[in-house]
């Protein structure tokens, strides 16, 4: 028997002797073989199983081979179909090919010829599947396009472009909704591991006991209900990237296991033995891990292992120049998904979007654009299509007006105070906007007798 091709073939023939003979031939070749005496039984099997190739007789009582071929286009559209007949003619062959058959063979069946034909049909199916997967990846990549022209976001893009090709662990920080998973995917897709899997895990969504099993897998008997072996997310991500979202929520016991992965490149499945794993880790949090360390909730050694390269995503209110680009991206995306003819957005609507504070960040903008597309009555999105909270929001003046003759010390005080107000007390972000070191913010605040919050 040759090496199993890991494929399923369905043989359909009302001639029982021919059916059994072909079943034996393909079983010896390592195929998983299904058999059916007629078209109705064949369709029932295709509804229950994924069938790679259907090898069917042309002349059968009831539903003939061409009728079955037509029905399979709906029931099992990815299956390749090879027709067999004892009444072969060129016209029949051409007709079968026009109906979507891969090939046509005459009875009596020659063993090697039919095996070659089926293998070629499998190759075609595999190629088509690869093409579909590629188109899907390209479509998803386009949907996840990381866009921005603002200085804060350009710095993020530059850092991502530098870090992505490396094997370094990356920690992405930022408020909820700023696009941490989108950036994590961009890192993966621009790395040497792009052809491998990208596995995302929301650490805050699962209880500790379930999260540990989900991440590291388990063996039979590891706990009540563990009746069979299961790979964890780290094993699934082998050769690719695992994205650990909300990593600040991980319990101390799971933190120990994560540290082992980072230090030794090994995982410990529940009830199993230590296993090497080849995976890159990208983690994210919307909380300060330094604060979590200070209160004893997060391991300092794990923090330093995760924080090899730090990528901070600014909130949308700090990159309002990017609102028009993001708006255009989301309008095109949801217009296509909802089959709506949307040509653009009015200046009044765009001004309202650009003047809003966006507490929910990019995610809130995306939701607002999806809503606008769905409810729009005209090709141009107008201010009436926007959520009331956006239209009626208080507008903040981004310009700081200081009278001529104001002492430099007072100017410095006002600039720091207003920048901190704008960043909602985020001193690190305020320092980035002002182009100074974070420690300088603290020193200036002390010197100016400013409160720290």
C-alpha positions in Angstrom: 0.0 0.0 0.0 1.3 3.5 -0.9 1.5 6.3 1.6 -1.9 7.5 2.5 -2.9 10.7 0.7 -5.2 11.7 3.5 -8.1 12.2 1.1 -11.7 10.9 0.9 -13.1 9.4 -2.3 -16.7 8.6 -2.8 -17.4 5.8 -5.4 -21.0 5.8 -6.9 -22.1 2.8 -9.1 -25.2 0.6 -9.3 -22.9 -2.2 -10.4 -22.0 -3.8 -7.1 -19.1 -5.9 -8.4 -17.4 -2.8 -9.9 -18.2 -0.8 -6.8 -16.5 -3.3 -4.5 -13.5 -3.7 -6.9 -12.8 0.0 -6.9 -13.3 0.3 -3.2 -10.5 -2.3 -2.7 -8.2 -0.5 -5.2 -8.5 2.9 -3.4 -8.4 1.4 0.1 -5.0 -0.1 -0.9 -3.9 3.3 -2.0 -4.6 4.7 1.4 -7.7 6.6 0.7 -10.7 6.9 3.0 -13.3 5.2 0.8 -17.1 5.8 0.9 -19.4 3.9 -1.4 -23.0 4.6 -2.7 -25.2 2.5 -5.0 -27.0 5.5 -6.4 -27.1 9.3 -6.6 -29.4 9.9 -3.7 -27.2 7.9 -1.3 -24.2 9.7 -2.7 -25.7 13.1 -1.9 -26.6 12.0 1.6 -22.9 11.0 2.2 -21.7 14.3 0.9 -23.9 16.1 3.3 -22.3 14.2 6.2 -18.6 14.0 5.1 -16.1 16.2 3.3 -15.4 14.4 0.0 -12.4 15.3 -2.1 -13.2 13.3 -5.2 -16.4 11.7 -6.4 -16.0 8.8 -8.9 -19.4 8.1 -10.3 -20.9 6.0 -13.0 -22.6 8.0 -15.8 -25.5 5.6 -16.6 -27.5 4.7 -13.5 -31.2 4.3 -12.8 -32.9 7.2 -11.2 -30.3 10.0 -10.9 -27.7 9.6 -13.6 -24.1 10.8 -13.4 -24.7 14.2 -15.0 -27.6 14.9 -12.7 -25.5 13.9 -9.7 -22.7 16.2 -11.0 -25.2 19.1 -11.2 -26.5 18.4 -7.6 -23.0 18.2 -6.2 -22.3 21.8 -7.3 -24.7 22.8 -4.5 -24.2 20.0 -1.9 -20.4 19.6 -2.2 -19.0 22.3 -4.5 -15.4 21.7 -3.6 -15.5 18.0 -4.7 -13.8 17.1 -8.0 -16.0 14.7 -10.0 -14.7 11.9 -12.4 -17.3 10.2 -14.5 -17.2 6.5 -15.6 -19.2 4.8 -18.4 -19.3 1.8 -20.6 -20.8 4.0 -23.3 -18.1 6.6 -23.7 -18.2 9.0 -26.6 -16.4 12.2 -27.3 -19.7 14.1 -27.2 -20.5 12.6 -23.7 -17.0 13.5 -22.5 -17.3 17.1 -23.7 -20.8 17.4 -22.2 -19.5 16.1 -18.8 -16.6 18.6 -18.8 -19.0 21.4 -19.6 -21.0 20.5 -16.6 -17.9 20.7 -14.4 -16.5 17.2 -14.3 -12.7 17.0 -13.9 -12.3 14.0 -16.2 -14.0 11.1 -17.9 -12.9 7.4 -18.0 -14.3 4.4 -19.9 -15.1 1.0 -18.6 -13.6 -1.5 -18.2 -11.6 0.5 -15.7 -7.8 0.3 -15.9 -6.4 0.3 -12.4 -3.3 2.5 -12.9 -5.2 4.9 -15.2 -8.0 5.5 -12.7 -5.5 6.0 -9.9 -3.6 8.6 -11.9 -6.8 10.4 -12.8 -7.9 10.6 -9.2 -4.5 11.8 -8.0 -4.6 14.6 -10.7 -8.1 15.5 -9.6 -6.8 15.8 -6.0 -3.9 18.0 -7.2 -6.4 20.4 -8.9 -8.6 20.5 -5.7 -5.5 21.2 -3.6 -4.5 24.0 -6.0 -7.9 25.6 -5.9 -8.0 25.4 -2.1 -4.6 27.1 -1.9 -5.8 29.8 -4.3 -9.0 30.4 -2.2 -6.9 30.5 1.0 -4.6 33.0 -0.6 -7.4 35.2 -1.8 -9.0 35.0 1.7 -5.7 36.0 3.4 -5.3 38.9 1.0 -8.8 40.0 1.7 -8.4 39.8 5.4 -5.0 41.5 5.2 -6.7 44.4 3.3 -9.4 44.6 5.9 -6.8 44.8 8.7 -4.7 47.5 6.9 -2.9 49.5 9.6 -3.4 53.1 8.4 -2.3 56.4 9.8 -0.4 59.6 8.9 -0.3 61.3 12.3 3.2 61.6 13.9 2.3 59.4 16.9 1.1 56.6 14.6 3.9 57.0 12.1 6.3 56.2 15.0 4.3 53.1 15.8 4.5 52.0 12.2 8.3 52.6 12.0 8.8 50.5 15.2 6.6 47.7 13.9 8.5 47.6 10.6 11.8 47.3 12.4 10.6 44.8 15.0 8.5 42.5 12.8 11.3 40.6 11.0 13.0 39.8 14.3 12.2 37.0 16.7 11.9 39.4 19.6 9.0 39.2 22.0 6.8 42.3 21.7 4.5 43.9 24.3 1.8 46.1 22.9 0.1 48.6 25.2 -2.7 51.0 24.7 -6.3 51.7 25.7 -9.1 49.3 24.8 -10.1 49.7 21.1 -6.8 51.2 19.9 -6.2 48.2 17.6 -3.7 46.0 19.5 -4.7 42.8 17.8 -4.6 44.5 14.4 -1.0 45.6 15.0 -0.1 42.1 16.4 -1.4 40.5 13.1 0.6 43.1 11.1 3.7 42.1 13.0 3.0 38.4 12.3 2.3 39.0 8.6 5.5 41.0 8.1 7.7 38.4 9.8 9.5 35.3 8.6 6.6 33.4 10.3 3.9 34.8 8.1 3.2 31.5 6.5 2.6 29.9 9.9 -0.5 30.2 12.1 -1.5 33.3 14.1 -3.3 32.2 17.2 -5.0 34.9 19.3 -6.0 34.2 23.0 -8.0 36.7 25.1 -6.6 35.9 28.6 -9.4 37.9 30.3 -12.1 35.8 28.7 -11.4 32.5 30.4 -11.1 31.4 34.1 -7.7 30.4 35.4 -8.3 26.6 35.2 -9.6 26.8 31.7 -7.0 29.2 30.5 -4.2 27.0 31.6 -5.6 24.0 29.7 -6.4 26.2 26.7 -2.9 27.6 26.5 -0.8 24.5 27.2 -3.1 21.5 26.4 -3.7 18.4 28.4 -3.4 14.6 28.4 -6.2 12.1 29.2 -7.0 12.0 32.9 -5.3 15.3 33.7 -8.6 16.5 35.2 -12.2 15.4 35.4 -13.6 15.3 32.0 -10.3 15.1 30.2 -11.0 11.9 28.2 -8.6 12.5 25.4 -5.4 14.4 24.6 -5.8 18.0 23.4 -3.2 20.4 22.0 -3.1 23.8 23.6 -2.9 27.2 21.8 0.9 27.2 22.1 1.2 23.9 20.2 -1.3 25.1 17.6 0.8 28.2 17.1 4.0 26.2 16.4 6.0 27.8 13.6 3.9 30.9 13.9 2.9 33.6 16.4 0.7 33.5 19.5 -1.0 36.7 20.6 -1.8 36.9 24.3 -4.3 39.7 24.7 -5.0 41.2 28.2 -1.9 39.5 29.6 -2.3 41.5 32.8 -5.2 39.2 33.7 -3.1 36.0 33.8 -2.9 34.3 37.2 0.4 33.8 39.1 0.4 30.0 38.3 0.0 30.6 34.6 2.6 33.4 34.7 5.1 30.8 35.9 4.3 28.6 32.9 4.5 31.6 30.5 7.9 32.4 31.9 9.1 28.9 31.2 8.0 29.2 27.6 9.9 32.5 27.2 13.1 31.2 29.0 13.3 27.6 27.8 11.0 27.4 24.7 9.0 24.6 26.4 5.4 24.0 27.5 4.0 21.8 30.2 0.7 20.3 29.2 -1.5 19.3 32.1 -0.8 15.7 33.0 1.9 15.5 30.3 5.6 15.9 29.8 7.6 19.0 29.0 7.5 19.6 25.2 9.6 22.0 23.1 7.6 24.6 21.2 8.7 27.0 18.4 6.5 30.1 18.7 6.9 33.8 18.8 5.0 35.6 21.6 3.3 39.0 21.1 1.4 40.2 24.2 -0.9 43.1 24.9 -2.5 44.9 27.8 -4.6 48.0 28.4 -3.3 48.2 31.9 0.1 49.3 33.4 2.1 46.2 34.1 4.5 48.4 36.2 1.5 49.1 38.5 0.6 45.4 38.5 4.1 44.6 39.6 4.1 47.2 42.3 1.0 45.7 43.8 2.4 42.1 43.5 -0.1 40.9 40.9 2.4 40.5 38.0 5.9 38.9 38.0 8.7 41.4 37.3 10.8 38.7 35.5 7.9 37.9 33.2 7.4 41.6 32.5 11.0 42.0 31.3 10.8 38.9 29.2 7.6 40.2 27.5 8.8 43.8 27.2 11.8 43.2 24.9 10.2 45.6 22.4 7.5 47.9 23.7 4.9 49.2 21.2 2.5 51.8 22.6 -0.6 52.6 20.6 -1.9 56.1 21.1 -5.6 56.7 21.7 -7.5 58.0 18.7 -8.0 61.4 20.3 -4.2 61.8 20.0 -4.2 60.9 16.3 -7.2 62.8 15.0 -5.4 63.3 11.7 -6.0 59.6 11.0 -9.8 59.8 11.3 -10.4 60.6 7.6 -8.2 57.7 6.5 -9.8 55.3 9.0 -13.3 56.6 8.0 -12.6 55.9 4.4 -11.3 52.4 5.1 -14.4 51.5 7.2 -16.9 53.0 4.8 -15.4 50.9 1.9 -15.4 47.8 4.1 -18.9 47.9 5.3 -20.3 49.2 2.0 -18.9 46.0 0.4 -20.2 43.8 3.1 -23.7 45.2 3.0 -23.8 45.7 -0.8 -24.5 49.4 -0.4 -23.5 52.1 -2.9 -21.6 54.5 -0.7 -19.6 57.2 -2.5 -18.1 59.1 0.4 -18.8 61.3 3.4 -19.8 65.0 3.6 -17.4 67.6 5.1 -19.8 68.3 7.9 -19.9 64.7 8.9 -16.1 64.4 8.7 -15.7 67.5 10.8 -18.0 66.0 13.4 -15.9 62.8 13.4 -12.6 64.7 13.6 -13.9 66.8 16.5 -15.1 63.9 18.7 -13.1 62.6 21.6 -13.5 58.8 20.7 -13.4 57.3 24.2 -13.8 53.9 22.5 -11.0 54.6 20.1 -10.7 53.0 16.7 -13.3 50.3 17.6 -15.9 53.0 18.3 -15.2 54.7 15.0 -15.5 51.4 13.1 -18.8 50.7 14.8 -20.1 54.2 14.0 -19.2 53.8 10.3 -20.8 50.4 10.1 -24.0 51.9 11.6 -23.8 54.8 9.2 -23.5 52.5 6.1 -26.4 50.3 7.2 -28.7 53.2 7.9 -27.7 55.6 5.1 -30.4 56.5 2.7 -28.1 58.3 0.3 -24.7 57.6 -1.3 -23.0 60.3 0.7 -22.8 59.7 4.5 -24.0 62.9 6.2 -24.1 64.2 9.7 -27.6 62.8 10.2 -26.2 59.3 9.7 -23.8 59.6 12.6 -24.6 58.6 16.3 -26.0 61.4 18.4 -23.2 61.1 20.9 -20.8 62.1 18.1 -22.9 64.9 16.7 -23.7 66.5 20.1 -20.3 66.0 21.7 -18.6 69.0 23.3 -15.8 70.1 21.0 -12.4 70.7 22.6 -10.1 73.4 21.4 -6.8 71.8 20.6 -5.0 75.2 20.5 -3.6 76.7 23.6 -3.8 80.5 23.6 -1.3 82.3 25.7 -1.1 86.1 25.8 2.1 87.8 24.7 4.3 88.6 27.7 3.3 85.5 29.7 6.4 84.4 31.7 8.1 81.2 30.4 7.5 79.4 33.7 3.8 80.0 33.4 3.8 78.9 29.7 5.6 75.7 30.7 3.1 75.2 33.5 0.1 75.6 31.1 1.5 73.5 28.3 2.2 70.6 30.7 -1.1 70.9 32.5 -3.1 71.0 29.2 -1.2 68.2 27.6 -1.8 66.0 30.7 -5.5 66.9 30.5 -5.5 65.9 26.9 -3.9 62.6 27.7 -6.1 62.0 30.7 -3.1 62.0 33.0 -1.0 59.6 30.9 2.4 61.1 31.7 4.3 58.7 29.3 2.0 59.8 26.4 2.2 63.5 27.4 6.0 63.2 27.3 5.9 61.7 23.8 3.7 64.5 22.6 5.9 67.2 24.1 9.1 65.5 22.8 10.6 65.1 26.2 11.6 62.2 28.5 9.0 60.9 30.9 11.3 61.6 33.8 11.4 65.3 32.6 7.7 65.5 33.0 8.0 64.4 36.6 10.9 66.9 37.2 9.0 69.8 35.6 5.9 69.0 37.6 7.8 69.0 40.8 9.5 72.2 39.9 6.3 73.8 38.9 4.5 72.4 42.0 2.0 70.6 39.7 0.0 67.7 41.1 0.8 64.3 39.6 -2.7 63.5 38.3 
